[in-house]
Amino acid sequence: MTNKQTFGTAHVPLSPAIRAGDFVFVSGQVPVDTDGAVVSGGIGPETDQVIANITKVLALADCTLSDIVKTTVWLRNRDDFAAFNAAYAQYFPSSPPTRSTAESRLMIDIAVEIEAVAYKPI
């Protein structure tokens, strides 16, 4: 693609977000605060932190949560699904994005990771 722009930096080999044409692809975000510490409190607070991190990365590309068209979610434990949905739904009260959700072993000791794809024409 000729129209590609990278946003943000990470301490691992990935780009937090890349705009490719009218789409912005956000790498999987985890529930760490600005100090790099995993937030405590379980799936609800972790989901809130992940969404906050997605919001910050999207802002670098001049996008908001309302521009998201697709998310992929990994949960450490499928028993957290209902509580995750309750937390997640607060951020998408109408016309939520499409979503895939899977139970998965995650790379660090966290309950949730979410990646997102946003659509915002340039």
HUPE-V888616 format. One line per field, one symbol per residue. ss: DSSP state (2 for helix, 1 for strand, 0 for the rest). burial: 1 if it has 16 or more other C-alpha atoms within 10 Angstrom, else 0. A space follows every 10 residues. Layout:
ss = ???
burial = ???
This chain:
ss = 0001111000 0000001111 0011111111 0100000100 0022222222 2222222222 0000222111 1111100222 2222222220 0000000111 1110000000 0111111110 00
burial = 0000001000 0000011110 0011111111 1100000110 0011011111 1111111100 1011111111 1011110001 0001001100 0000011000 0010000001 1111111111 00
